[in-house]
Each structure stands twice: as structure tokens, then as C-alpha cells.
């Protein structure tokens, strides 16, 4: 899945080589942004239960349909 460029990205929070819970696989952090210009958000300073900006990766990749036989 690729996010559109109008969805803001996030740099995440990494402390001593460990990502904060939810940052490791968040699409805002892992998906590439626009090479020309991209909006970024600041990660929340405090997270109570989960990051309100987190975008979960899809649990499974869409499968390509099998080729049609002639």
C-alpha cells in the first residue's frame, strides 16, 4: 500500500535505537513521501493508549489475480 502524498508523514520517536510503541510499522513513518515536498507532523509528546495519528499497515498484501488462460 502506498499513501498519497497529501497524507502527512511522521518521523516517529526513536529512543536509544528503540521505536516507541506503534512507530515501528506506522505507515506515516515507513512509507516514502514526495521527493519535492512533503508535509510532516510532529509525533505526540505523550501517548495514553495509542497514537491518534498511527496508520496501521495492511495485515496482508492484496493478491494479484491468476493469469487468465486462453
Backbone bond lengths (Angstrom), bond angles and torsions (degrees), N, CA, C in turn:
res aa  C-N    CA-C-N  psi(-1)  N-CA   C-N-CA  omega(-1)  CA-C   N-CA-C  phi
1 X - - - 1.442 - - 1.516 108.77 -
2 X 1.305 116.68 135.98 1.454 121.29 177.47 1.522 108.44 -119.25
3 X 1.322 115.54 130.21 1.457 119.79 178.66 1.522 109.98 -77.44
4 X 1.325 118.29 143.98 1.457 119.76 173.52 1.530 109.49 -65.98
5 X 1.318 116.04 156.46 1.462 119.86 -176.47 1.525 113.14 -68.17
6 X 1.348 118.87 -17.24 1.464 119.27 179.93 1.532 113.01 -82.90
7 X 1.333 117.46 1.00 1.469 121.66 172.66 1.526 107.35 -91.55
8 X 1.341 115.41 121.99 1.465 119.87 -177.41 1.525 110.89 -62.91
9 X 1.319 115.64 143.94 1.459 122.51 176.73 1.527 109.15 -97.54
10 X 1.315 116.35 169.76 1.457 122.96 -179.58 1.526 108.26 -139.45
11 X 1.308 116.98 143.40 1.454 120.29 179.63 1.538 111.67 -84.70
12 X 1.331 117.27 -10.84 1.453 120.99 179.20 1.524 111.71 74.65
13 X 1.318 115.50 -179.79 1.459 121.99 178.86 1.519 107.65 -124.64
14 X 1.333 115.39 119.10 1.457 122.24 -179.77 1.521 107.61 -121.37
15 X 1.325 116.24 118.19 1.464 121.04 -179.50 1.518 108.18 -118.22
16 X 1.326 116.18 116.83 1.465 122.39 179.61 1.521 112.72 53.88
17 X 1.320 117.00 39.03 1.455 121.39 177.36 1.518 115.48 84.68
18 X 1.329 117.25 -0.03 1.464 121.35 179.09 1.520 109.53 -112.44
19 X 1.329 116.04 130.67 1.460 120.76 177.30 1.517 109.22 -77.37
20 X 1.318 115.39 143.71 1.462 120.05 174.17 1.526 107.99 -64.32
21 X 1.330 117.20 151.47 1.460 121.39 -176.78 1.528 110.51 -54.39
22 X 1.326 115.18 126.43 1.457 121.33 -179.38 1.517 113.61 97.11
23 X 1.333 117.91 -22.63 1.471 120.65 -178.61 1.529 112.40 -77.04
24 X 1.319 116.34 -29.93 1.462 120.73 -172.07 1.523 112.94 -55.74
25 X 1.336 117.30 -43.37 1.461 118.99 -176.55 1.531 113.40 -119.95
26 X 1.332 117.32 15.39 1.463 121.04 -179.73 1.535 110.13 -65.42
27 X 1.326 116.13 131.73 1.465 119.98 -178.69 1.522 112.67 -65.72
28 X 1.336 118.03 -27.02 1.469 119.52 177.00 1.530 110.90 -62.42
29 X 1.339 116.69 -30.65 1.459 120.28 -179.20 1.526 112.08 -91.85
30 X 1.334 117.55 -39.30 1.458 120.31 -170.58 1.527 114.47 -87.80
31 X 1.336 118.05 -24.59 1.463 120.23 -177.20 1.528 110.12 -81.87
32 X 1.297 116.24 140.89 1.468 120.80 -179.24 1.522 110.38 -68.29
33 X 1.305 115.04 144.18 1.457 120.62 177.08 1.516 110.91 -100.18
34 X 1.307 116.01 -174.08 1.459 121.82 178.99 1.524 109.68 -69.33
35 X 1.323 117.91 133.11 1.460 119.28 179.44 1.528 112.35 -68.62
36 X 1.319 117.64 -25.36 1.467 120.25 -177.93 1.521 112.07 -82.25
37 X 1.306 116.03 -53.47 1.465 120.14 177.14 1.516 108.58 -158.14
38 X 1.305 114.02 140.82 1.457 120.16 -177.64 1.522 108.53 -143.93
39 X 1.320 117.23 135.45 1.458 121.55 176.04 1.531 108.92 -78.44
40 X 1.323 115.72 138.84 1.460 121.92 177.23 1.519 109.38 -124.14
41 X 1.329 116.38 144.41 1.455 121.77 174.09 1.522 108.55 -103.57
42 X 1.309 115.50 158.30 1.460 121.04 174.43 1.525 107.55 -90.80
43 X 1.331 117.86 129.85 1.462 118.62 179.47 1.525 110.31 -61.35
44 X 1.320 117.65 146.64 1.463 119.96 178.32 1.530 110.82 -59.37
45 X 1.323 115.73 142.33 1.468 120.22 -179.75 1.527 111.07 -68.09
46 X 1.328 116.43 -37.94 1.464 121.48 -178.53 1.517 108.37 -128.44
47 X 1.323 116.10 134.15 1.458 121.50 175.96 1.520 107.79 -117.72
48 X 1.323 116.97 123.70 1.459 120.49 -177.28 1.526 110.77 -83.89
49 X 1.324 117.67 -60.75 1.468 120.34 179.03 1.522 110.63 -112.08
50 X 1.325 116.86 -51.26 1.458 121.20 176.42 1.529 108.43 -153.84
51 X 1.303 116.03 157.95 1.459 120.76 -178.59 1.529 109.30 -67.36
52 X 1.315 115.53 128.20 1.461 119.80 -178.79 1.525 112.55 -70.47
53 X 1.327 118.00 -15.29 1.458 121.84 -178.86 1.530 113.13 -99.11
54 X 1.315 116.93 -4.28 1.472 120.82 -174.61 1.524 111.89 -62.88
55 X 1.315 115.20 135.21 1.454 121.98 173.61 1.520 107.44 -115.96
56 X 1.319 115.58 110.58 1.464 120.79 -177.69 1.515 111.46 -69.96
57 X 1.330 116.49 141.79 1.461 118.65 173.60 1.523 109.10 -70.85
58 X 1.326 116.92 154.14 1.468 118.33 177.70 1.526 110.11 -62.81
59 X 1.327 116.28 144.11 1.472 119.51 -177.05 1.523 111.64 -70.81
60 X 1.308 117.13 -23.64 1.456 119.93 176.37 1.524 108.69 -149.12
61 X 1.288 115.99 145.82 1.457 121.09 179.89 1.522 109.71 -75.73
62 X 1.340 117.12 141.07 1.468 117.73 176.47 1.519 110.66 -61.71
63 X 1.294 115.12 139.86 1.459 119.51 -178.74 1.519 109.92 -91.17
64 X 1.316 114.89 142.68 1.462 120.34 175.90 1.523 108.39 -76.24
65 X 1.319 116.42 140.63 1.473 117.51 177.81 1.518 110.59 -66.51
66 X 1.318 117.03 149.26 1.476 118.99 179.37 1.533 109.37 -65.68
67 X 1.327 116.72 150.59 1.463 119.41 179.77 1.523 110.41 -63.34
68 X 1.314 114.26 143.67 1.464 119.72 178.94 1.516 110.17 -75.77
69 X 1.301 114.34 139.14 1.453 117.92 176.99 1.544 109.03 -90.60
70 X 1.307 115.36 146.36 1.459 119.23 -176.85 1.474 114.29 -75.38
